[in-house]
Amino acid sequence: MRFWFRSLAVGALVGLGIGFVVGGTLGRIFMRVLFFTRQDTRGIETAMGAIIGELTSGGTVFICIFGAIMGVGLGLAYVGLRALLPSTARWRAPLFVCAASGLMLGFLVRINREDFALLPVTLSLLLIAGSVALTAAPVPVLVDRFAPDREHTRGNAARAAVGAGMLAIAVYAVTGIAAAYGS
């Protein structure tokens, strides 16, 4: 039981730190990039209540806190799912990053759908996927460093579950992308 609590604590702390620093910073930078590509949207309110073009400390803190909360989710998800993922890091980490990127892309498009009518869709989608991937990438490395997984073999059921999950995530991401272009 102690192993699980330690792993969950490490996953949550790693995700919190990476989400706040990496996710928050990239989120703020990428939002600024989007503003510079469409300056004619200045002053329009986004789906989350932000005003396009305003660079405020409150907005930056909000993005960092949002990144931290999503990071905690990433860390806990990795700890909970790594028993199903491949045992070698060279497969486990990229698979986790792809899954996290697909889920977050689909989620963020759905909660901010009306914003895609204002912003360049392709660039927005690339920046979302890139920021999530760059935020998720260090999570498996650091969690495995500070709370190594127990050695065990993954069976056919685990492989099937991962395959089905990845397929579901791909469908979720693709339908989110279609919704963004439909806005």
N, C-alpha and C positions, 0 to 999 in steps of 0.2 A: 504494500500500500504506500509505503514511503517513496518508492520509486515513482509512482504515478503522481503523487503530490509534488515531488521535486520537478518532474518533467513538466507538469502543468504550470508550475510557478516560473520555471525557466522560459517556457514557451510564451507565457503572458508577458513577462518582463522584456524578453527579446523583442517580441512583437510591438509592445508599447514604445520602446526606445526607437526602434527602426521606423515604425509608423509615424511617430512624432517628428523625428529628424528627417528621414529620407522622404517619406510620403508627404509630409507637410511642406517641406522645402520644394520638392518637385511639383506638388500641386500648385503652390503659389507661383513658381516660375512658369509653369505651363499655362496657367490662367493668364499670366501677363503676355505670354507669346500669342495666345488666342486674341487678346485685346488688340495687340499691334497689327494683327492680320485683318481685323475688321473694326477700325476705329469709329466707323459710323454707328456702331451699337452703343457708344458711350451714353451712360445715363439710364439705360434700360435695366429693369430689375430681372434677375434670374429666378429660376424655379426655387432656389434655396433662399431667396430674399436679398442676395447681394446686388449691389449696383455695379454694372459693368464699367470699368475704367477707374473706379475708386480703389486706391491701394491704402487700406487702413490697417492699423495694428489689430483691431478687433477681428477683421476679416482674416488676417494672417493667423492669429491665434485660433480662430474657428477651424481653419483648414488643418492646422497642426493637430488640434484635438480630434478632428474627424479622422485624420491619418493615424493617430495613436489608437483610437477605438477600433478602426479597421485592422490595424497592426496586431492588436491583442487577439482579434478574431483569427488572423492569419497564423499567429503563433500557436494558439490553442488548436486550431484545425490541423496544423502540421503534427503536433504531438498526438492528437487523437487518431490521425489517419496514417501515420508513418508505419504502423504495423502491417498495413495492407500494401503500402507502396513497395517497389523493388528494394532489395536490401543494399544494393550498391548506390553510393551517393551520385555517381555519374548519371544514373537513370532517375533516381528518386527526386533530386533537386529540380531538374528541368521539368519533370512531370508535375511536380507541385507548383512550380512557377506558371506553367501553362494553365493548370486548373484554376489557380488563383486569378490569373489575368482574365480568363474567360468568364468566371463568376462575377468578378468586380466590373468588368466591362458591361455585361448584361444588366447588372444591378444599377450601376451609375447611369446608364442610358435610360433605363426605365424611370428612375426617380427624377431625372432632369430632361425628360423627353422634349419639352417645349423649347428648351435652350438650343436644341439642334436646328431649329428654324432660324436662329439668329447667327449662329457661328458656323465656320467652315466644318462640315461634317467629317470629312476624311481626316483632316488634321486633328480635330477633336478626338476622334476615335483612336488615332495613332498615339496621341499624347496620353490618353487615359490608359491604354494598354501598356505603353512604355513605362509610365509612372508606377503602375501596379507591378509590372514585371521587375523593375529595378528595386521596388520596395520589398517584394516577396523573395527575391533571389538570396539575400543574406540570411533569411530566417532559417532554412534547413541547415545551413552551414553552422550558424551560431548555436542553434538548439542542439544539434548533434555534438558540438564541441563541449558545451556545458552540461548537457544531460544526454549522454550516449544511449542509443537504443539497445535493448537486449538483443542478443543474437537469436534469431529464429528464422525458419524457412517459411516462405510464402507459398501457399498451395494454389491449386487451380481455382478454388473459390475466391481467393483474394485477387488473383489476376482477373477473373471474370467481373468481380465487383469494381475493380479499378477501371476496367475497360468500359463497363456500363456507365459508370460515373463520368468518365471522360467524354463519352458520347452524349450524355445528357447535358454536360457543361457546354459542349460544342454547339448543340442545338440551342441552348439558352443564349449563348453569345451571338450566334448567327441571327436569331430572331430579334435580339436587341439591336444588332447592326441594321437589320432591315427596318426596324422601327425608327432608328435615327435618320435613315435616308428618307423615310416616309413622312418625316415631320415637315 
